[in-house]
Amino acid sequence: MGVFVFLPLLLPLSAWPVARLAEHRLHPRTATRLLTGFAVVLAVCSTLCLALLMVVGTAQLPGNPLPDGWSDPEVRAALPYDEIAGRVAIPALVAVAGACLHALGRHRRVRRRAERALAGLPGRPVAVLPDPVPYAYALPGRRRRRDRVVVSTGMLAALGPAERRALFAHERAHLHARHHRHLLAVRLAARANPFLRPLRTAVVYTAERWADEEAAAAVGSRRSVARAIGRAALLAPARPASALAGFAQVGPVPRRVAALLAGAPVARAWPPVFTAVGMAVWGAAAGATVSALSSANSAVTLYQVLRAATPLA
Protein backbone atom coordinates (compact mmCIF):
# COMPACT_ATOMS: atom_id res chain seq x y z
CA MET A 1 0.00 0.00 0.00
CA GLY A 2 2.78 2.43 0.86
CA VAL A 3 1.97 6.05 1.47
CA PHE A 4 -0.98 5.83 -0.95
CA VAL A 5 -3.16 4.58 1.89
CA PHE A 6 -2.75 7.91 3.69
CA LEU A 7 -3.59 10.15 0.71
CA PRO A 8 -7.41 9.79 0.85
CA LEU A 9 -7.31 10.96 4.47
CA LEU A 10 -5.77 14.28 3.41
CA LEU A 11 -7.06 14.83 -0.14
CA PRO A 12 -10.35 16.39 1.05
CA LEU A 13 -8.21 19.50 1.54
CA SER A 14 -8.15 19.79 -2.27
CA ALA A 15 -11.88 20.60 -2.21
CA TRP A 16 -11.60 23.60 0.11
CA PRO A 17 -11.09 26.18 -2.68
CA VAL A 18 -14.13 25.02 -4.63
CA ALA A 19 -16.24 24.94 -1.46
CA ARG A 20 -15.66 28.66 -1.09
CA LEU A 21 -15.78 29.73 -4.73
CA ALA A 22 -18.80 27.61 -5.71
CA GLU A 23 -21.05 29.58 -3.36
CA HIS A 24 -20.51 32.75 -5.40
CA ARG A 25 -19.37 31.71 -8.88
CA LEU A 26 -21.57 28.72 -9.77
CA HIS A 27 -25.28 28.31 -10.22
CA PRO A 28 -26.56 26.95 -6.89
CA ARG A 29 -27.97 23.84 -8.55
CA THR A 30 -24.60 23.02 -10.11
CA ALA A 31 -22.74 23.88 -6.91
CA THR A 32 -24.98 21.67 -4.75
CA ARG A 33 -24.60 18.66 -7.01
CA LEU A 34 -20.85 19.05 -7.53
CA LEU A 35 -20.03 19.63 -3.87
CA THR A 36 -22.21 16.75 -2.74
CA GLY A 37 -20.56 14.43 -5.24
CA PHE A 38 -17.06 15.48 -4.19
CA ALA A 39 -17.94 15.10 -0.51
CA VAL A 40 -19.38 11.60 -0.93
CA VAL A 41 -16.46 10.30 -3.01
CA LEU A 42 -13.82 11.75 -0.72
CA ALA A 43 -15.59 10.52 2.42
CA VAL A 44 -16.02 6.97 1.10
CA CYS A 45 -12.38 6.78 0.04
CA SER A 46 -11.02 8.10 3.34
CA THR A 47 -13.25 5.73 5.33
CA LEU A 48 -12.15 2.78 3.20
CA CYS A 49 -8.48 3.55 3.79
CA LEU A 50 -9.13 4.00 7.49
CA ALA A 51 -10.72 0.53 7.48
CA LEU A 52 -7.67 -0.92 5.73
CA LEU A 53 -5.41 0.60 8.35
CA MET A 54 -7.65 -0.81 11.06
CA VAL A 55 -7.33 -4.34 9.64
CA VAL A 56 -3.56 -4.20 9.89
CA GLY A 57 -3.74 -2.66 13.37
CA THR A 58 -6.29 -5.17 14.65
CA ALA A 59 -4.19 -8.10 13.43
CA GLN A 60 -1.41 -6.96 15.77
CA LEU A 61 -3.59 -7.06 18.88
CA PRO A 62 -3.34 -10.15 21.09
CA GLY A 63 -6.41 -12.36 21.10
CA ASN A 64 -7.89 -10.97 17.90
CA PRO A 65 -10.06 -13.34 15.80
CA LEU A 66 -8.13 -12.70 12.58
CA PRO A 67 -5.80 -15.31 11.03
CA ASP A 68 -2.36 -15.41 12.65
CA GLY A 69 -0.66 -14.83 9.29
CA TRP A 70 -2.18 -11.36 9.07
CA SER A 71 0.24 -10.13 11.71
CA ASP A 72 3.35 -11.41 9.91
CA PRO A 73 6.15 -8.94 9.17
CA GLU A 74 5.38 -9.23 5.43
CA VAL A 75 1.87 -7.86 6.05
CA ARG A 76 3.04 -5.08 8.35
CA ALA A 77 5.70 -4.12 5.81
CA ALA A 78 2.94 -3.11 3.39
CA LEU A 79 1.96 -0.27 5.74
CA PRO A 80 4.37 2.54 6.63
CA TYR A 81 4.54 3.20 10.36
CA ASP A 82 2.34 0.17 10.97
CA GLU A 83 2.79 0.21 14.75
CA ILE A 84 1.35 3.71 15.07
CA ALA A 85 -0.99 4.03 12.07
CA GLY A 86 -2.59 0.63 12.54
CA ARG A 87 -3.40 1.16 16.21
CA VAL A 88 -4.56 4.77 15.81
CA ALA A 89 -6.91 3.74 13.01
CA ILE A 90 -8.95 1.52 15.35
CA PRO A 91 -10.35 4.25 17.65
CA ALA A 92 -10.51 6.64 14.68
CA LEU A 93 -12.78 4.31 12.71
CA VAL A 94 -14.89 3.63 15.80
CA ALA A 95 -15.28 7.40 16.24
CA VAL A 96 -16.30 7.80 12.58
CA ALA A 97 -18.88 5.03 12.85
CA GLY A 98 -20.27 6.49 16.06
CA ALA A 99 -20.48 10.00 14.59
CA CYS A 100 -22.28 8.77 11.47
CA LEU A 101 -24.72 6.67 13.50
CA HIS A 102 -25.41 9.66 15.72
CA ALA A 103 -26.12 11.84 12.67
CA LEU A 104 -28.45 9.22 11.21
CA GLY A 105 -30.21 8.82 14.54
CA ARG A 106 -30.73 12.55 14.89
CA HIS A 107 -32.06 12.73 11.33
CA ARG A 108 -34.61 9.99 12.09
CA ARG A 109 -35.64 11.62 15.37
CA VAL A 110 -36.26 14.96 13.66
CA ARG A 111 -38.37 13.29 10.98
CA ARG A 112 -40.40 11.34 13.52
CA ARG A 113 -40.96 14.44 15.64
CA ALA A 114 -42.14 16.32 12.57
CA GLU A 115 -44.43 13.47 11.53
CA ARG A 116 -45.92 13.20 15.03
CA ALA A 117 -46.70 16.92 14.95
CA LEU A 118 -48.82 16.28 11.84
CA ALA A 119 -50.74 13.37 13.33
CA GLY A 120 -54.48 13.91 12.99
CA LEU A 121 -54.17 16.59 10.31
CA PRO A 122 -55.58 16.03 6.80
CA GLY A 123 -53.10 14.47 4.40
CA ARG A 124 -52.83 17.54 2.20
CA PRO A 125 -49.64 18.79 0.51
CA VAL A 126 -49.60 21.78 2.88
CA ALA A 127 -49.92 21.26 6.64
CA VAL A 128 -50.71 24.30 8.78
CA LEU A 129 -49.83 23.91 12.45
CA PRO A 130 -51.58 26.14 15.02
CA ASP A 131 -48.40 27.57 16.49
CA PRO A 132 -47.63 31.26 17.10
CA VAL A 133 -43.90 30.59 16.61
CA PRO A 134 -43.07 31.41 12.95
CA TYR A 135 -41.42 28.57 11.03
CA ALA A 136 -41.75 26.65 7.78
CA TYR A 137 -39.97 23.60 6.43
CA ALA A 138 -40.20 20.86 3.83
CA LEU A 139 -41.00 17.37 5.08
CA PRO A 140 -40.12 14.75 2.44
CA GLY A 141 -42.35 11.72 2.28
CA ARG A 142 -41.26 8.13 2.66
CA ARG A 143 -42.89 4.88 1.72
CA ARG A 144 -46.48 5.78 0.83
CA ARG A 145 -46.48 9.14 2.54
CA ARG A 146 -46.47 12.15 0.28
CA ASP A 147 -44.19 15.15 0.48
CA ARG A 148 -45.56 17.98 2.58
CA VAL A 149 -44.88 21.62 3.27
CA VAL A 150 -45.25 22.41 6.96
CA VAL A 151 -45.92 25.99 8.04
CA SER A 152 -47.07 27.53 11.30
CA THR A 153 -49.93 29.99 11.68
CA GLY A 154 -47.41 32.42 13.14
CA MET A 155 -45.44 32.42 9.88
CA LEU A 156 -48.52 32.80 7.69
CA ALA A 157 -49.78 35.71 9.78
CA ALA A 158 -46.47 37.54 9.40
CA LEU A 159 -46.27 37.31 5.60
CA GLY A 160 -48.28 39.00 2.89
CA PRO A 161 -49.90 37.17 -0.05
CA ALA A 162 -46.90 37.50 -2.38
CA GLU A 163 -44.50 36.46 0.36
CA ARG A 164 -46.62 33.42 1.15
CA ARG A 165 -46.45 32.34 -2.48
CA ALA A 166 -42.67 32.70 -2.32
CA LEU A 167 -42.57 30.63 0.86
CA PHE A 168 -44.55 27.75 -0.63
CA ALA A 169 -42.58 27.85 -3.87
CA HIS A 170 -39.33 27.71 -1.89
CA GLU A 171 -40.41 24.68 0.13
CA ARG A 172 -41.75 22.86 -2.92
CA ALA A 173 -38.38 23.41 -4.60
CA HIS A 174 -36.70 21.70 -1.64
CA LEU A 175 -39.03 18.73 -2.03
CA HIS A 176 -38.83 18.50 -5.82
CA ALA A 177 -35.01 18.57 -5.85
CA ARG A 178 -34.76 16.17 -2.86
CA HIS A 179 -32.46 18.53 -1.03
CA HIS A 180 -32.75 16.47 2.15
CA ARG A 181 -30.65 13.79 0.47
CA HIS A 182 -27.88 16.24 -0.39
CA LEU A 183 -27.91 17.64 3.14
CA LEU A 184 -27.80 14.21 4.77
CA ALA A 185 -25.02 13.05 2.44
CA VAL A 186 -22.75 15.99 3.22
CA ARG A 187 -23.56 15.74 6.93
CA LEU A 188 -22.41 12.12 6.96
CA ALA A 189 -19.37 12.97 4.85
CA ALA A 190 -18.32 15.67 7.31
CA ARG A 191 -18.68 13.19 10.16
CA ALA A 192 -16.56 10.66 8.29
CA ASN A 193 -13.78 13.17 7.61
CA PRO A 194 -13.63 16.53 9.43
CA PHE A 195 -11.74 18.05 6.49
CA LEU A 196 -15.03 17.93 4.56
CA ARG A 197 -16.87 20.32 6.88
CA PRO A 198 -16.39 23.31 4.55
CA LEU A 199 -18.23 21.36 1.85
CA ARG A 200 -21.11 20.66 4.21
CA THR A 201 -21.38 24.37 5.10
CA ALA A 202 -21.32 25.29 1.42
CA VAL A 203 -24.01 22.77 0.45
CA VAL A 204 -26.33 23.99 3.23
CA TYR A 205 -26.06 27.46 1.69
CA THR A 206 -26.24 26.46 -1.99
CA ALA A 207 -29.28 24.23 -1.37
CA GLU A 208 -31.11 27.22 0.09
CA ARG A 209 -29.96 29.38 -2.83
CA TRP A 210 -31.17 26.72 -5.26
CA ALA A 211 -34.61 26.81 -3.66
CA ASP A 212 -34.53 30.63 -3.70
CA GLU A 213 -33.90 30.65 -7.45
CA GLU A 214 -36.66 28.12 -8.10
CA ALA A 215 -39.06 30.17 -5.99
CA ALA A 216 -38.16 33.37 -7.86
CA ALA A 217 -38.83 31.64 -11.19
CA ALA A 218 -42.14 30.25 -9.90
CA VAL A 219 -43.56 33.52 -8.54
CA GLY A 220 -41.97 35.73 -11.21
CA SER A 221 -40.48 38.22 -8.76
CA ARG A 222 -37.02 37.99 -7.28
CA ARG A 223 -37.74 40.98 -5.06
CA SER A 224 -40.77 39.28 -3.49
CA VAL A 225 -38.68 36.23 -2.61
CA ALA A 226 -35.90 38.40 -1.18
CA ARG A 227 -38.38 40.36 0.92
CA ALA A 228 -40.01 37.17 2.18
CA ILE A 229 -36.64 35.65 3.12
CA GLY A 230 -35.62 38.76 5.04
CA ARG A 231 -38.89 38.98 6.94
CA ALA A 232 -38.97 35.28 7.74
CA ALA A 233 -35.39 35.37 9.01
CA LEU A 234 -36.21 38.25 11.36
CA LEU A 235 -39.18 36.34 12.77
CA ALA A 236 -37.62 32.87 12.97
CA PRO A 237 -36.38 31.59 16.35
CA ALA A 238 -32.64 31.69 16.96
CA ARG A 239 -32.57 27.91 17.41
CA PRO A 240 -34.98 26.30 14.93
CA ALA A 241 -36.75 23.20 16.20
CA SER A 242 -36.24 21.34 12.93
CA ALA A 243 -33.07 20.37 11.11
CA LEU A 244 -34.97 19.83 7.86
CA ALA A 245 -34.58 22.14 4.87
CA GLY A 246 -36.62 25.21 5.62
CA PHE A 247 -37.49 28.68 4.39
CA ALA A 248 -36.50 30.50 7.57
CA GLN A 249 -33.22 28.74 8.27
CA VAL A 250 -30.67 30.72 10.22
CA GLY A 251 -27.52 31.46 8.26
CA PRO A 252 -26.17 33.94 5.70
CA VAL A 253 -29.54 35.54 4.94
CA PRO A 254 -28.02 38.86 3.76
CA ARG A 255 -26.01 36.96 1.15
CA ARG A 256 -29.13 35.16 -0.06
CA VAL A 257 -31.05 38.41 -0.33
CA ALA A 258 -28.16 40.15 -2.11
CA ALA A 259 -27.87 37.27 -4.57
CA LEU A 260 -31.57 37.51 -5.41
CA LEU A 261 -31.40 41.25 -5.95
CA ALA A 262 -28.28 40.94 -8.10
CA GLY A 263 -29.99 39.02 -10.90
CA ALA A 264 -30.39 35.41 -11.99
CA PRO A 265 -27.16 33.37 -12.15
CA VAL A 266 -26.08 31.73 -15.37
CA ALA A 267 -26.66 27.97 -15.36
CA ARG A 268 -23.65 25.98 -16.58
CA ALA A 269 -23.06 22.25 -16.27
CA TRP A 270 -19.31 22.89 -15.84
CA PRO A 271 -17.51 26.21 -15.32
CA PRO A 272 -14.91 27.49 -17.82
CA VAL A 273 -11.49 25.99 -17.17
CA PHE A 274 -9.41 29.18 -17.15
CA THR A 275 -11.26 30.85 -14.30
CA ALA A 276 -10.73 30.71 -10.55
CA VAL A 277 -13.79 28.55 -9.95
CA GLY A 278 -13.00 26.38 -12.98
CA MET A 279 -9.52 25.64 -11.70
CA ALA A 280 -10.92 24.98 -8.23
CA VAL A 281 -13.46 22.51 -9.64
CA TRP A 282 -10.79 20.72 -11.65
CA GLY A 283 -8.54 20.65 -8.58
CA ALA A 284 -11.30 19.06 -6.51
CA ALA A 285 -12.05 16.60 -9.32
CA ALA A 286 -8.37 15.66 -9.48
CA GLY A 287 -8.29 15.22 -5.72
CA ALA A 288 -11.36 12.97 -5.81
CA THR A 289 -9.87 10.93 -8.68
CA VAL A 290 -6.53 10.47 -6.94
CA SER A 291 -8.34 9.57 -3.74
CA ALA A 292 -10.39 6.91 -5.52
CA LEU A 293 -7.35 5.46 -7.28
CA SER A 294 -5.28 5.47 -4.08
CA SER A 295 -7.96 3.74 -2.03
CA ALA A 296 -8.57 1.18 -4.78
CA ASN A 297 -4.83 0.49 -5.09
CA SER A 298 -4.50 0.12 -1.31
CA ALA A 299 -7.49 -2.22 -1.11
CA VAL A 300 -6.24 -4.46 -3.92
CA THR A 301 -2.69 -4.51 -2.53
CA LEU A 302 -3.81 -5.38 0.99
CA TYR A 303 -6.15 -8.06 -0.33
CA GLN A 304 -3.31 -9.71 -2.22
CA VAL A 305 -0.94 -9.47 0.77
CA LEU A 306 -3.50 -10.88 3.20
CA ARG A 307 -4.44 -13.65 0.78
CA ALA A 308 -0.78 -14.68 0.48
CA ALA A 309 -0.39 -14.59 4.27
CA THR A 310 -3.53 -16.63 4.99
CA PRO A 311 -2.71 -20.31 5.58
CA LEU A 312 -4.52 -22.76 3.32
CA ALA A 313 -7.14 -24.90 5.01
Buried (B, 14 or more C-beta within 10 A) or exposed (E): BEEBBBBBBEBBEBBBBBBBBBBEBBBBBBBBBBBBBBBBBBBBBBBBBBBBBBBBBBBBEEEEEBBEBBBBEEBBEBBBEBEEBBBBBBEBBEEBBEBBEEBBEEBEEBBEEBBEBBEEEEEEEEBBBEBEBBBBBBBBEEEEEEBBBBBBBBBBEBBEEBBBBBBBBBBBBBBEBEBBEBBBBBBBBBBBBEBBBBBBBBBBBBBBBBBBBBBBBBBEBBBBBBBBBBBBBEBBEEEBBBBBBBBBBEEBBEBBBEBBEEEEBEEEEEBEEEEBBBBBBBBBBEBBEBBBBBBBBBBEBBEEBBEEBBEEE
